[in-house]
Amino acid sequence: MTRVISRILSPTVLLYSFLVITQFAYGLYRGRQLEAPALYTLLDWVAQLWIIGWWLRTDSRKRGFVWVHDLGLFLYVAWPLVVAYYLLKTRGAKGLLVILALIGAYVVATIAGMILAMMVVVN
């Protein structure tokens, strides 16, 4: 039972869940042609950086990857590049599949939110 809970609360599952939920919400806003509230945008940005940092730190410890420089600054300045570099460096060609999965989570969740918002407005 504790193994199941630890897998559910793993940084990877939380990262994908967070991305899907927040991008779905952004899709709802975009579908209704509204701008997301400033506080929501700020909290989303901060939480996203925190979860990505947690995931990178946990995964790099498992794989024995050592970060030489300040990871926090790298995430703040260019988190997509840092994540892509890390995935390609630690997983090789299989890292491309993880990158595509992250991009897919963003795109599919946003489109699903937009479609739902437009369906609600039409009906």
Summary of the structure (lengths in Angstrom):
residues: 123
radius of gyration: 16.4
end to end distance: 43.9
largest distance: 54.6
contacts: 326
relative contact order: 0.17
helix: 85%
strand: 0%
